[in-house]
Amino acid sequence: MELEELKKNWNIMEERLGRLEMEQRQQKNNTVNSKLQQVRERILKRFMMLVIVLPVLLWILGRHDSYGFSLLTWILLFVFVAVIVARQFTWWLLLKRIDCLKLTVREICLAENRFHISFKVGIAVSVACAIPLLVSMLWDMSEFGDPYMLIGAWTGLGVGLLIGLRLFLRAWRGVKELREAITDLQ
């Protein structure tokens, strides 16, 4: 009699434990999906800013005939924009592959690791392309003979550096939060 009660209670406890484990797993999956969505939205927002800002920048640069940039600057600008577009597209594709419902935890960790490495490499390549572009642009601007343009360029470079650093730190924090959420799945 007592043995049957113990077996019955044991089965009830196992069912409860199983449901709790499933609920906990679902909460972790929801957390990962939420972090993935946040990172995807940030990438999409930055890509949209590029699509909006780039034509305006080119229009402003092309509007002033007296301020002609060298061919090197235009080539470096094209390379820089191509690198940024490729980087954003690659990140978007890598994030799209992370799916908690279709993949095992190991596959999710591997996909996140690929994204993490791509994030670091993408940032490094972008910075490596930006430095020669900025040097070339500043060199061209110094030859224009307008000191206010050069002062504005250096001011813009300083402000842009601070804004870029802030955006990078926010993106890095989002990537770290995603990694932590995926690590919690294990």
Stockholm file with secondary structure:
# STOCKHOLM 1.0

chainA/1-186         MELEELKKNWNIMEERLGRLEMEQRQQKNNTVNSKLQQVRERILKRFMMLVIVLPVLLWILGRHDSYGFSLLTWILLFVFVAVIVARQFTWWLLLKRIDCLKLTVREICLAENRFHISFKVGIAVSVACAIPLLVSMLWDMSEFGDPYMLIGAWTGLGVGLLIGLRLFLRAWRGVKELREAITDLQ
#=GR chainA/1-186 SS CHHHHHHHHHHHHHHHHHHHHHHHHHHHHHHHHHHHHHHHHHHHHHHHHHHHHHHHHHHHHHHCTTSCCCHHHHHHHHHHHHHHHHHHHHHHHHHHTCCTTTSCHHHHHHHHHHHHHHHHHHHHHHHHHHHHHHHHHHHHHHTSCCHHHHHHHHHHHHHHHHHHHHHHHHHHHHHHHHHHHHHHHC
#=GC SS_cons         CHHHHHHHHHHHHHHHHHHHHHHHHHHHHHHHHHHHHHHHHHHHHHHHHHHHHHHHHHHHHHHCTTSCCCHHHHHHHHHHHHHHHHHHHHHHHHHHTCCTTTSCHHHHHHHHHHHHHHHHHHHHHHHHHHHHHHHHHHHHHHTSCCHHHHHHHHHHHHHHHHHHHHHHHHHHHHHHHHHHHHHHHC
//
